Amino acid sequence: VQLQASGGGLVQAGGSLRLSCLASGSTHSSYSMGWFRQAPGKEREFVAGIRWNGGNTYYEDSVKGRFTISRDNAKNTVSLQMNSLKAEDSAVYYCAAALFRGYYSDYSTPARYDYWGQGTQVTVSS
C-alpha cells in the first residue's frame, strides 16, 4: 500500500491544521492506521492511531483533547485534526499502516507498522 500525507504548514500557536493521508494500492479498510511525528534530533513518536473499522482510537497523552484521528474507508483516507497547536507540536508528521489487530502498545510502536508515508512538515510559531 502507498501512503501520501498532506496538509502540513506553518501556523501560529493556538491555531489548527488538518492532516490527511491517502492510501492506494491495497484495501485500505483492512489496515490499522497511525500518525507519528519526528522533530529534529528526536526519535519518531506516536501521536494517534485508529482501528481498521474506526471503532477505537488511541492518543499520546500530550495530544489528548487537542487532536482527533478519523478515517473514511470509502475515500481511503485517514485524517488528523489538530487544534490548539503548540510550538512543541512542530515536527514532520508521518502516517503509517499495519495489518495488526492490537491495542495501544501496538499502535504506539513504529516497528509494528508495515507501510509509511513520506511525511508532511508542521511548524507552529510561538
Residue, then its C-alpha position, 0 to 999 in steps of 0.5 A: v500500500q502507498l501512503q501520501a500525507s498532506g496538509g502540513g504548514l506553518v501556523q501560529a500557536g493556538g491555531s489548527l491544521r488538518l492532516s490527511c493521508l491517502a492510501s492506494g494500492s491495497t484495501h485500505s479498510s483492512y489496515s490499522m492506521g497511525w500518525f507519528r511525528q519526528a522533530p529534529g534530533k528526536e526519535r519518531e513518536f506516536v501521536a494517534g492511531i485508529r482501528w481498521n473499522g474506526g471503532n477505537t482510537y488511541y492518543e499520546d497523552s500530550v495530544k489528548g483533547r487537542f487532536t482527533i484521528s478519523r478515517d473514511n474507508a470509502k475515500n481511503t483516507v485517514s485524517l488528523q485534526m489538530n487544534s490548539l497547536k503548540a510550538e512543541d507540536s512542530a515536527v514532520y508528521y508521518c502516517a503509517a499502516a499495519l495489518f495488526r489487530g492490537y491495542y495501544s502498545d501496538y499502535s504506539t510502536p513504529a516497528r509494528y507498522d508495515y507501510w509509511g508515508q513520506g511525511t508532511q512538515v508542521t511548524v507552529s510559531s510561538 
